[in-house]
Amino acid sequence: KGRFVRFRVIWGWTIFLFIVLFARLFYIQVVNAQNFRDQARKLYAGSTVIYSRGRILDRNGVVLAQDSILYDVYAHPRYYYKTTPEEISAKLSPILNMPQNVLVDKLKLPFSTIAVQKDIPKAEAEKIRDLDLPGIETPRKMVRRYPQGALASQVIGYVNDDASISTGVEKSAEKALRMPPNLSDMERDGHGDFMNVQNIKPSALTTIPKAHDVKLTIDSRIQYAAESALAEGLEKSKAKRGAAIVMNPNNGEILAFAVLPDYDPEKYATTPPADLTNWAITDVYPPGSTFKILTIAAGLETGVINKNSILHDTGFVKMGGYTIQNYDYATKGAPGDINLVYLLEHSSNIGALLVSLMMDPAQHYKILHNFGLGQKTGIDIPGESAGILHPPQDWSPLLHATLGFGYGLAATPIQMATAVASLANKGVWVTPHVIMNDPNIQRHRVLSEKTTQVETQLLTESIDAPKTSSVRLDGFELAGKTGTSRKPADDGRGYSSQVYTSFVGFFPAEKPRVLVMVVVDSPQGGNAWGSTVAGPIFKSIAKQTIGYLGLKPDMMATKAIKTSS
């Protein structure tokens, strides 16, 4: 009886394993057959054809990246026949501009294939071919060139097709840019020899498939202006790095995206890895006082404040064992009752804290989430970070308070620029993008038009209120805000002595055409503030952008200037 039971168990397991094996084979050979055929073809398909990548152009057609055909020179010693390395080098030397003795040494290397010279132009390759030297070949290849050098390198990225490595737009637009050859009729066996030679189309060996061009929203003139102003500002402040984003807030098009340090895409292999990163989309920072724009917007939208609200600013408060104070409390003390223009002009932490705590956490979180915080913007550059925005159930009173002035969360510069752009766009958030006519653009309403009108007025008044300003634009009403925030310590505990300085603003305020955001990481010196470091960079970029775009002076601003004079 026991033997019979064991027999049934073994027989049952045998049948079960047979069914599993049969099901697996059915899946491979029938259900997923095409997928496996495609994978197999990638393994044994080969081609002598080189494929092309399309050009990357700026919005005006300026070429930012393109393919060039170059040639390599290889030697195969086994095919020299009766010709000596000395004889070959005597003929090659003047064409390659290489000393004969050096060339002879190369040609005598104990390898089956020797790389003699790389990246030679077509004219030189043709001269070598005309010599008909035994054992010498000059295969052609596609080489990626970037005519504008490092301009917009953090946006464009780089590509190494041999290693299947790419970044930036080179990666995100790869399906459009890259046109591979047709490998379907060019299969190889395990030894690398062609199979089914009779089926290979001759045109596949000689024709380079035409790829598509990709046009960017970037304007090279504005990009150059942004990079130049940013570089000058970083040099003056001896800062670690910086970013400047110029955007059309009405449609999310990025006109310039300057990120320093940058690099030459043709020399990416020798560039320090840290410099290859577009930190304005990958790295997060505490936004600081620029975030007060979003705090006031949320307060107006939820109705806890209005344009005439008065807040009692005590200069400092103690919460959760911490002391929170205004940046100027030590010198100016408690300002007392303040309005919203004063809050923005003097960047009152206590005022922003009070507005934040007035709001219901769930409502406050919803608006911040709609601003795009704590999630990726969807920009068409790979590597974006989602940032950090804790859910409202995790907000302590202290965290909720610090959110008011841009702490207690982490954002990327592109997130902050896009969030403020929604204020300029009458309350509608739009996906930021660098590829023209990107089909993945999303839009959603964050604020009512009434809220945006009220806050825009508050921001312009706060810019106009001081007698002197590092950001004021003659002839244009500007809505904007400075920011200075302490940099988190490297070990994640508390804050370091370094700061981020920033400024974000849009103009003309009544009908915005341009938004500019500047963030500078770790400026040195005792006078490192948003107004002293980021502000002048903003103003330089804004003035040049106004000129390039031919913007007309704002009638309201012009009238205000005449009145004040």
Solvent accessible surface area in square Angstrom, and as a share of the most:
residue,aa,sasa,rsa
1,K,206,0.87
2,G,40,0.39
3,R,192,0.70
4,F,121,0.50
5,V,77,0.44
6,R,146,0.53
7,F,125,0.52
8,R,153,0.56
9,V,80,0.46
10,I,116,0.59
11,W,142,0.50
12,G,36,0.34
13,W,151,0.53
14,T,68,0.40
15,I,73,0.37
16,F,107,0.45
17,L,106,0.53
18,F,134,0.56
19,I,103,0.52
20,V,73,0.42
21,L,102,0.51
22,F,126,0.53
23,A,55,0.43
24,R,124,0.45
25,L,77,0.39
26,F,101,0.42
27,Y,88,0.34
28,I,54,0.27
29,Q,124,0.55
30,V,91,0.52
31,V,97,0.56
32,N,33,0.17
33,A,14,0.11
34,Q,100,0.44
35,N,63,0.33
36,F,71,0.30
37,R,127,0.46
38,D,57,0.29
39,Q,88,0.39
40,A,34,0.26
41,R,72,0.26
42,K,161,0.68
43,L,158,0.79
44,Y,82,0.31
45,A,19,0.14
46,G,13,0.13
47,S,32,0.21
48,T,83,0.48
49,V,14,0.08
50,I,34,0.17
51,Y,41,0.16
52,S,14,0.09
53,R,10,0.04
54,G,5,0.05
55,R,98,0.36
56,I,0,0.00
57,L,18,0.09
58,D,1,0.00
59,R,69,0.25
60,N,91,0.47
61,G,35,0.33
62,V,56,0.32
63,V,34,0.20
64,L,1,0.01
65,A,0,0.00
66,Q,59,0.26
67,D,33,0.17
68,S,35,0.23
69,I,68,0.34
70,L,25,0.12
71,Y,11,0.04
72,D,9,0.05
73,V,0,0.00
74,Y,48,0.18
75,A,0,0.00
76,H,36,0.16
77,P,37,0.23
78,R,169,0.62
79,Y,98,0.37
80,Y,17,0.06
81,Y,168,0.64
82,K,201,0.85
83,T,35,0.21
84,T,58,0.34
85,P,23,0.14
86,E,82,0.37
87,E,93,0.42
88,I,0,0.00
89,S,0,0.00
90,A,45,0.35
91,K,106,0.45
92,L,0,0.00
93,S,13,0.08
94,P,101,0.63
95,I,32,0.16
96,L,12,0.06
97,N,139,0.71
98,M,24,0.11
99,P,79,0.50
100,Q,94,0.42
101,N,105,0.54
102,V,67,0.39
103,L,0,0.00
104,V,20,0.12
105,D,92,0.48
106,K,64,0.27
107,L,1,0.01
108,K,115,0.49
109,L,71,0.36
110,P,120,0.76
111,F,120,0.50
112,S,69,0.44
113,T,65,0.38
114,I,4,0.02
115,A,47,0.37
116,V,1,0.01
117,Q,55,0.25
118,K,110,0.46
119,D,66,0.34
120,I,7,0.04
121,P,65,0.41
122,K,116,0.49
123,A,62,0.48
124,E,50,0.22
125,A,0,0.00
126,E,78,0.35
127,K,116,0.49
128,I,5,0.02
129,R,120,0.44
130,D,120,0.62
131,L,64,0.32
132,D,122,0.63
133,L,16,0.08
134,P,39,0.25
135,G,14,0.13
136,I,25,0.13
137,E,76,0.34
138,T,8,0.05
139,P,53,0.33
140,R,84,0.31
141,K,54,0.23
142,M,49,0.22
143,V,24,0.14
144,R,23,0.08
145,R,74,0.27
146,Y,10,0.04
147,P,67,0.42
148,Q,74,0.33
149,G,29,0.28
150,A,34,0.26
151,L,22,0.11
152,A,3,0.02
153,S,1,0.01
154,Q,9,0.04
155,V,0,0.00
156,I,3,0.02
157,G,2,0.02
158,Y,19,0.07
159,V,16,0.09
160,N,47,0.24
161,D,41,0.21
162,D,146,0.76
163,A,52,0.41
164,S,94,0.60
165,I,80,0.41
166,S,14,0.09
167,T,44,0.25
168,G,7,0.06
169,V,0,0.00
170,E,0,0.00
171,K,103,0.44
172,S,54,0.35
173,A,9,0.07
174,E,54,0.24
175,K,197,0.83
176,A,39,0.30
177,L,0,0.00
178,R,69,0.25
179,M,55,0.25
180,P,73,0.46
181,P,18,0.12
182,N,90,0.46
183,L,57,0.29
184,S,52,0.33
185,D,46,0.24
186,M,1,0.00
187,E,25,0.11
188,R,63,0.23
189,D,50,0.26
190,G,87,0.84
191,H,166,0.74
192,G,31,0.30
193,D,87,0.45
194,F,67,0.28
195,M,76,0.34
196,N,70,0.36
197,V,96,0.55
198,Q,148,0.66
199,N,80,0.41
200,I,26,0.13
201,K,111,0.47
202,P,106,0.67
203,S,65,0.42
204,A,21,0.16
205,L,74,0.37
206,T,95,0.55
207,T,75,0.43
208,I,41,0.21
209,P,32,0.20
210,K,178,0.76
211,A,10,0.08
212,H,111,0.49
213,D,65,0.33
214,V,11,0.07
215,K,84,0.36
216,L,0,0.00
217,T,0,0.00
218,I,1,0.00
219,D,3,0.02
220,S,15,0.10
221,R,113,0.41
222,I,0,0.00
223,Q,0,0.00
224,Y,141,0.54
225,A,1,0.01
226,A,0,0.00
227,E,26,0.11
228,S,45,0.29
229,A,7,0.05
230,L,0,0.00
231,A,46,0.35
232,E,96,0.43
233,G,11,0.10
234,L,20,0.10
235,E,137,0.61
236,K,153,0.65
237,S,14,0.09
238,K,150,0.64
239,A,18,0.14
240,K,125,0.53
241,R,38,0.14
242,G,0,0.00
243,A,1,0.01
244,A,0,0.00
245,I,1,0.00
246,V,0,0.00
247,M,1,0.00
248,N,30,0.15
249,P,2,0.01
250,N,63,0.32
251,N,44,0.23
252,G,1,0.01
253,E,23,0.10
254,I,0,0.00
255,L,11,0.06
256,A,0,0.00
257,F,1,0.00
258,A,0,0.00
259,V,5,0.03
260,L,23,0.11
261,P,54,0.34
262,D,44,0.23
263,Y,12,0.05
264,D,46,0.24
265,P,3,0.02
266,E,73,0.33
267,K,129,0.55
268,Y,43,0.16
269,A,86,0.66
270,T,118,0.69
271,T,23,0.13
272,P,78,0.49
273,P,111,0.70
274,A,83,0.65
275,D,36,0.18
276,L,41,0.21
277,T,53,0.31
278,N,11,0.06
279,W,8,0.03
280,A,0,0.00
281,I,1,0.00
282,T,40,0.23
283,D,46,0.24
284,V,53,0.31
285,Y,4,0.01
286,P,8,0.05
287,P,1,0.00
288,G,1,0.01
289,S,13,0.08
290,T,0,0.00
291,F,0,0.00
292,K,1,0.00
293,I,1,0.00
294,L,1,0.00
295,T,0,0.00
296,I,0,0.00
297,A,1,0.00
298,A,0,0.00
299,G,0,0.00
300,L,23,0.11
301,E,61,0.27
302,T,37,0.22
303,G,57,0.55
304,V,53,0.30
305,I,7,0.04
306,N,87,0.44
307,K,107,0.45
308,N,111,0.57
309,S,19,0.12
310,I,107,0.54
311,L,7,0.04
312,H,113,0.50
313,D,0,0.00
314,T,56,0.33
315,G,0,0.00
316,F,74,0.31
317,V,36,0.20
318,K,151,0.64
319,M,37,0.17
320,G,67,0.65
321,G,86,0.83
322,Y,141,0.54
323,T,74,0.43
324,I,16,0.08
325,Q,82,0.36
326,N,5,0.02
327,Y,119,0.45
328,D,18,0.10
329,Y,62,0.24
330,A,94,0.73
331,T,119,0.69
332,K,139,0.59
333,G,25,0.25
334,A,59,0.46
335,P,49,0.31
336,G,18,0.17
337,D,100,0.52
338,I,7,0.03
339,N,66,0.34
340,L,0,0.00
341,V,25,0.14
342,Y,67,0.25
343,L,0,0.00
344,L,4,0.02
345,E,59,0.26
346,H,49,0.22
347,S,16,0.10
348,S,2,0.01
349,N,26,0.13
350,I,1,0.01
351,G,0,0.00
352,A,0,0.00
353,L,4,0.02
354,L,52,0.26
355,V,0,0.00
356,S,0,0.00
357,L,67,0.33
358,M,86,0.38
359,M,4,0.02
360,D,70,0.36
361,P,52,0.33
362,A,58,0.45
363,Q,97,0.43
364,H,0,0.00
365,Y,53,0.20
366,K,133,0.57
367,I,16,0.08
368,L,0,0.00
369,H,71,0.32
370,N,42,0.22
371,F,1,0.00
372,G,4,0.04
373,L,1,0.01
374,G,28,0.27
375,Q,58,0.26
376,K,124,0.52
377,T,7,0.04
378,G,49,0.47
379,I,10,0.05
380,D,19,0.10
381,I,6,0.03
382,P,47,0.29
383,G,53,0.51
384,E,18,0.08
385,S,30,0.20
386,A,37,0.29
387,G,18,0.17
388,I,87,0.44
389,L,20,0.10
390,H,76,0.34
391,P,47,0.30
392,P,31,0.19
393,Q,148,0.66
394,D,87,0.45
395,W,26,0.09
396,S,54,0.35
397,P,94,0.59
398,L,43,0.22
399,L,36,0.18
400,H,10,0.04
401,A,0,0.00
402,T,22,0.13
403,L,0,0.00
404,G,0,0.00
405,F,16,0.07
406,G,0,0.00
407,Y,36,0.14
408,G,28,0.27
409,L,12,0.06
410,A,15,0.12
411,A,0,0.00
412,T,0,0.00
413,P,1,0.00
414,I,0,0.00
415,Q,1,0.01
416,M,0,0.00
417,A,0,0.00
418,T,2,0.01
419,A,0,0.00
420,V,1,0.00
421,A,6,0.04
422,S,1,0.01
423,L,3,0.01
424,A,5,0.04
425,N,23,0.12
426,K,124,0.53
427,G,0,0.00
428,V,31,0.18
429,W,15,0.05
430,V,6,0.04
431,T,6,0.03
432,P,0,0.00
433,H,11,0.05
434,V,0,0.00
435,I,27,0.14
436,M,40,0.18
437,N,133,0.68
438,D,17,0.09
439,P,125,0.79
440,N,104,0.53
441,I,35,0.18
442,Q,114,0.51
443,R,138,0.50
444,H,71,0.32
445,R,124,0.45
446,V,11,0.06
447,L,1,0.01
448,S,43,0.28
449,E,76,0.34
450,K,152,0.64
451,T,9,0.05
452,T,6,0.03
453,Q,119,0.53
454,V,24,0.14
455,E,0,0.00
456,T,21,0.12
457,Q,95,0.42
458,L,10,0.05
459,L,0,0.00
460,T,10,0.06
461,E,70,0.32
462,S,6,0.04
463,I,16,0.08
464,D,69,0.36
465,A,52,0.41
466,P,44,0.27
467,K,198,0.84
468,T,120,0.70
469,S,39,0.25
470,S,41,0.26
471,V,6,0.03
472,R,67,0.25
473,L,5,0.03
474,D,123,0.64
475,G,11,0.10
476,F,15,0.06
477,E,36,0.16
478,L,3,0.01
479,A,0,0.00
480,G,2,0.02
481,K,6,0.02
482,T,38,0.22
483,G,2,0.02
484,T,35,0.20
485,S,2,0.02
486,R,125,0.46
487,K,31,0.13
488,P,60,0.38
489,A,23,0.18
490,D,153,0.79
491,D,104,0.54
492,G,64,0.62
493,R,201,0.74
494,G,49,0.47
495,Y,91,0.35
496,S,35,0.22
497,S,104,0.67
498,Q,59,0.26
499,V,27,0.16
500,Y,10,0.04
501,T,0,0.00
502,S,2,0.01
503,F,0,0.00
504,V,0,0.00
505,G,0,0.00
506,F,1,0.00
507,F,0,0.00
508,P,17,0.11
509,A,5,0.04
510,E,115,0.51
511,K,157,0.66
512,P,16,0.10
513,R,112,0.41
514,V,0,0.00
515,L,0,0.00
516,V,0,0.00
517,M,1,0.01
518,V,0,0.00
519,V,1,0.00
520,V,0,0.00
521,D,0,0.00
522,S,7,0.04
523,P,6,0.04
524,Q,85,0.38
525,G,62,0.60
526,G,86,0.82
527,N,99,0.51
528,A,15,0.11
529,W,100,0.35
530,G,1,0.01
531,S,46,0.30
532,T,56,0.33
533,V,15,0.09
534,A,0,0.00
535,G,0,0.00
536,P,61,0.38
537,I,6,0.03
538,F,0,0.00
539,K,62,0.26
540,S,42,0.27
541,I,0,0.00
542,A,0,0.00
543,K,120,0.51
544,Q,68,0.30
545,T,0,0.00
546,I,23,0.12
547,G,57,0.54
548,Y,82,0.31
549,L,56,0.28
550,G,48,0.46
551,L,16,0.08
552,K,162,0.69
553,P,79,0.50
554,D,13,0.07
555,M,152,0.68
556,M,99,0.44
557,A,7,0.05
558,T,38,0.22
559,K,130,0.55
560,A,53,0.41
561,I,82,0.41
562,K,146,0.62
563,T,112,0.65
564,S,97,0.62
565,S,124,0.80
